[in-house]
Amino acid sequence: MISEKTKIFMSKMEQLAQTKNPKWAEIFKHCFSNTLETTVKPQADGTTYVLTGDIPAMWLRDSVAQVRPYLLLAKEDHEIRAMITGLVKRQMDFISKDPYANAFNESPNAAGHQTDDTKMTPWTWERKYEIDSLCYPIQLAYLLYLNTGETSQFDDKFEDAIKSILTVWEIEIDHHQSGYHFKRDNAWRPEDTLTHDGFGPDFGVTGMTWSGFRPSDDATTYPYLIPSEMFAVVVLGYLEDIFTHIRPDNNEALKNRVTALKTQIDQGIHEFGFVKNAAGEKIYAYEVDGLGNQSLMDDANVPNLISAAYLGYCEKDDEHYLATRRSLLSKENPYYYKGTYLKGIGSSHTPKNYVWPIALAMQGLTAQSKKEQEEILNLLAETEAGTLAMHEGIDVDNPENYTREWFSWANMMFCELLMDYFDIRIVTKKQVLENN
């Protein structure tokens, strides 16, 4: 059910979109309602389970991105607020069950990739360890607080989950200390498994924290994934505030632990996380291994380097960010594709010459002009293949060829970009809330 307050907001957005492009309005109406009506599953215990779409599992990452635009309504719409609060609580419960897992089942039904060589449980759909899977729930918990004042999500289970996250990130500063491994022996894609008997390729210790997989669920080439390291720095900053102002009692040691980890990872980014582009400019690398190997590229999935300003690691006009953005939105990025209908960033996860709507939406959300945002919204509207929905990847030369009919994360990224175009944004910085 969609509440009356949400219906009123949707009507307002549709009216605004109609003034620019009626197709924008149609897509927004479909996507904004579809996530609520088809993926959100209230649980008997008051928590919320959110399907990713056409795969019957909940990804920690996707579920946050799927509900993020609804934060704008959560202050006044108590149904939305309860839904998001319930999602945070379910995410924290899942993290406490296994902080190395990226996707979970609705019940302990042993669905998913149970034959993978790793420590699976009946709750676990997939156990590809990704830093960002732990960052996203912290982000949602904090943004819920900023936009509504809600603090009930910061309970003892939240603190337990955070301790689990910190322990993993501290252990993975030196992956040699870790017991985590992952092998998919029947993988037809090499990106679906880790090399070196499931422990991944060699590396040097950098102060950053190791990641086995990218947000695409593809294995990292080099295990220090700079966009995810950036995201970790941002959410560790959120935790500093939480354990200073919201849960300060007896948490001085925990806050100090958070600060030390944040400082260490950020120093690692600054020491190891840069590469020179073809023009000789200093830009962010996508991945590094601490042994001198680096990759100049970007992937469509968020967090990626294009999203650094969106996530709050830097400002949109930051010198290094702008140089990085220019390189990645060009042929210098091996995953930048250009064809008859589309141009933008794709992924190793999908075929060559397939551009992702998620990447286009992120390009729009980090753009410095309405003109660029409008061009991207029109591009997305022109390539939805008559579905009124966004997809995973789209063939740059034939939009009728796409992957994933039902991909809620991409749908909601279109909605967030449209909202941003009309200057309708959620609160992402505490000082904005305080000044209001």
N, C-alpha and C positions, 0 to 999 in steps of 0.2 A: 504493500500500500504506500502511496505517495501522499504525504500530508498536504493540507491546504496551503500552508506557508511555503512549502516547496513548489507547489503548483503556481503560486503567485510569482515566485522568483523566476521560474521557468518562463512564464508568460512575459515577464519584463524583459528577459534575455532574448526571447524570440522577437519581440517588438523592436529591440535595438538592432538585432541582426538583420531584420527585414529592411532596415534603412540602408544597408550596405549590399547585402546579397541574400535573397530569399533562401538559397541553398544552405547558407550558414545556419539559418533558423531551423530548417528541416533536420539537418544533421545534429544540431545541438539538442533539439527536442527528443530525437531518438536515443542519442547516446546518454544524455543526462538521466533519462528515466530508465533506460535499459539496465544500467548497473544496479540501481535500487531494486528493480523488479525481478531481475534474473540471477544476480550473484550474491546478494546479501541474505544470509541465513541466520536469523536469531536462534540462539541456543537456550535450552531449558534452564541453564545456570545463569542466564542474564548476559552471557558473552555473545560475541558475533563472529561467525565464520563467513569468509568472503571467497567464493570461487573465483579463479582467475578468468573463467570463460569456458572455452571448449575443452579444457582439461579438468577433470573432477577433483581438484586439489586446491589448497590455499598456499600461495607463495607469500612469504613475509614481505618481500619487496613489492610485489604487484598489489597486494591488498591495501597497502598504504597509498600508493599512487591512485588506486581506484576510488578511494574515498576522499582524497585530499581536497578536491574542489567543494565538497559538501561542508568543509569547515566554515565556509563563509556563512552558512545558514545555521550553524550549530548553536550560536549564542541565543537565538530566539526560537529555533525549532527544537523542542526538547526530544522529539523522536529521533531526529538526526544526531543530536548530542549523545543520547543514550546508545545509539548504534555505534558511534565512533568510540565512545568510552568502552563499550563491550568488546570492540575489536582490539583495542590496546591490551585489555586484560587477557584476551585469548592469546594474543601474540606473546605476551610475557610468559604465559603458562607454557606455550610451545617452546620458547627459548629455554626455559628451565628444564624441560624434558630433554632437549638436545640442542645446544647452541651451535652445533656444526651443521644442522639440517637447514635446508632452504625452503622446503615445501612440506606440508603436513596434511594428513587425512582428517576428515570431520570427526571420526571416531577411531578407536584402535582396531581398525578392520584389516590391517596388513595389506592395503592396496598400494599400488605404485611399484617402485623399482626395488622390490624385496630381494632380488638375486644379485644386486650389486655387492662387491666385496668391500664392505665397510660395516660399521656398527649400526645396523638398522634396528628399528623398533616397529611395532604395529601402528604407531602413530605417524611414522615417517613415510611420506610419499617419495622424497628424494633427499639425499644427504651430500649434495655438492656444496662444499664450504665456500662461502662468499662473504667478504667483509660487509658488503652493503646490506645483506639480509639482516644483519644485526643493527645497522645504522637506521634503517627506515622506521622500525617501531619506536625507537627513541625519538626520532623526528616527529612522528605523529603524536606521541604522548605530549611533547613539549608544545607543538603548534596548537593542539587542542586546548592546552592551558592558556596560551597567548590569546587565542581567539574567543575564548569563552570564560576564562577564569576557573574552569573545572580543575580540581586537584585530586578527585577520588581515584584516578588511575595511578597515582603515586603511592601505592599501598606497599605492604610488606612483600607481596609477590613481585611487585615491580623492582624493589630493591634487591631481592634474591636473583632476579633475572639479570639485573645490571652487574651484580657480582660475578655471575657466570660469564657474561660478555667480557668483562675486564680480565678475568682469568684466561679466557681463550686468547684475547688480543695480546696479553703479556706473554703467554707461552709461545705464541706464534711470532714474537719478535725474533726468535731463533727456532725455526721449524724443526731443527734437529732434536729439540726437546719434546716434540709433539708425538702423540700416538696416532694422530689422524692420518688415515690413508684412504684412497678411493680408487677402485678399479671396476670398470664395466667391461667384463670379458667378452661380451657379445656385441660390443659397440661397433656399429658400421661406420661411425664417424670418429676419427681419432680425437676430436675435441671433447668427446664425452667421457674420457677417462684420463687419469694422471699417469705420466710416465714414471720410470724408475721404481717399478713395483708398487705404484700407487702413491708414492710420496712426492712426486713432482721433480722437476729439473733442479740442477745445482744452483746455489745462490750464495751470496755473501751477506752477513748480518749488517743491516743499515740503520737500525733504530725504528724502521717502519715495521708493520705487522703483515705477515705472509697471507696470501690468498690463493686458494687452489683454483678457483673459478671466477670468471667474469660475471657481470650482471646478465649476460646472455645465456648463462649456464654452460658456456664453453670454457674449457681449461685455459688458464693463463699460459702465455708463452714464457714470460718472466714473472715471478711471483709477487712482485711489489707493484700493485695496480694503482697508479697515482690518483685517478679520480676517486677511487674508493678510500684511499688514504686521506684525501682531502675531506671526504664526507665524514670519516671517523673523527678528524680534528673538529669539524663543526659540531657534531653531536656530543663529543666530549665537552665542548664548551657549554652545551645545553645542560649536561649533567652537573657541571660546576655550579650553575645557577640553581638547579633543582636541589642539590645537597647543601647549598648555602642559604636559600631563602624559603624553600618549600618543605624540605625534610632535613633541617639542620641538626636535629637532636642526635647526639652521639655519632655523628657522621663526619667528623673532621678528618679522621683517617681515610675514610672512603673518598672524600673530596680531594685530599692530597694525592691519593692514588690516581684519581681521574686526571688531575692537573699534570702529574708527572708523565703519564702516558700521552696526553695531548701534546705536551712540549716535545717529548721524544719523537713522536711520529712526525710532527711538523718540522722539526730539525732535519729528519731524514728526507722529507720532501725537498727541502731547500738544498740539501747537500747532494742528493742523488737524482732528483726528479726532473732534471732539465736536459734538453738536447738542443743542438743547433739545427735550424731548418736550412733550406737551400739558399735563402737570402742571408744566412749567417746570423739570424736573430736567435736569441735565447728564448726557447719556448718549452712548455711542459711536455715531457715524454708521457706516453700512455702506460707503458710498463718498463720496469728496470729489474735487474737481478742482483745489483750490488757488486757485480764482477766486471762492470764496464759495458755490459750489453743493454741496449735501450731500444724502444720501438717508437717511431714517429708515425702515429696513426690515431684514429678515434673509432669507436664502435657506436652503433646506434643506441644501444641500451644505456639507460641512466642508472647510476652515475657514469657519465663520460666526461671528457675534458670540456666539451662545449657547455656542460651543465655546471661548471665550477661556480659561475656567478649566480646561477639560479639557486644552488644549494647554500650559498652564503659564505663560500670560502674566500671569495674576492669580489670586488665591484666590477660592474660591466665595462668600466673604462680603464681597468687595470692594464698597464703596459704589456706585461707578459701574457695576460689573458687574451688581449686583442691580437697580439702577434700569433698566439697559438690558434685562435679562432680562424684567422685568415688562412693559415696553413692547412687546417683541417677541413675547411670548406673549399678545397682546391684539389687538383690531381695529385698533390703531394701526399695526401691521405689515400692509401690503397683501397679504402672502403668508401671513397667518395665517387659516386656514379652520376653520370649525366646522359640523358637520352631524349627521345622525342617529347615525352610528356612530363618527365620528372628529373630533378637533380637534387642530390642530397646524400646523406650518409646511410650506408647499409651495414651489414654485419657478416662475420664468418658463419653466423648461425643460419643464414638464409642464402639462396643462390646469388651468384655474382649478378650485378646490375639490378638488384632489388633494393629500393630505398625504403626506409622505415618512416611511417607517419609520426612515430614517437620522436625520432631524430629531427624531423621537420618542425614539429611542435616545439621542441626544445630550442631549435634555432630561432624560432619566433619569440619564445619567452625570454631569450637573452639578447634579442635585437635591440638596437638603440633608436629605431625609427618605426613609426606606425606604417610607413610605406612597406618596409620589409615584412612586417607582421601581416599586412593585408595581402601581399603577394603569396605568402605561405598559406594563409587561410583559403585563398582562391584555389591554389594548387591542390590542397587537400580535398576541397569540394569538387574539383573537376576529375579526381581520380579515385572516387569511392566505388566505382563500378556498379552504380545503381543500388547499392546496399544501404545507404545512409549511415554507414559505419566505417570506422577505421580498421585497418588490418595490420598484420605484423610487417610484412614486406610487400612491395609492389614493383612489378616489372617496369623499368623506366621507359620501355618502348611499347608496352601494352598493359594498361591498368586492369584489364580483365584477368590478367594473371597475377594472383596474389596468394600469400600464405595466411592462414587462419581467418576463417569467416567471422568468428566471435572472439574478440580480444579486448576485454574491458579496459585494460590499462591504456591502450591506444585511444579508445573512445574518450576516456576522461582527460587525456592530454589535449585532445582537440577542444574539449569544453573549457579547460583551464586557459588555453591560448585565446579563445574567443572572449572569455571574461577579462583577461588581461588587456586585450585590444581596447575594450571599453572601460579600462581603468577600474575594474572590479576585481580586487585582489584580497587574499587572506593576509592576515598579519603574520609576518615572519621574523620581526625583530622586536625585542622587548621594549626598546625605547619608544617605538611607535605607540605601543599600548600605553605606556606611562604618560606620554604627551597628550593622549586622548583623555 
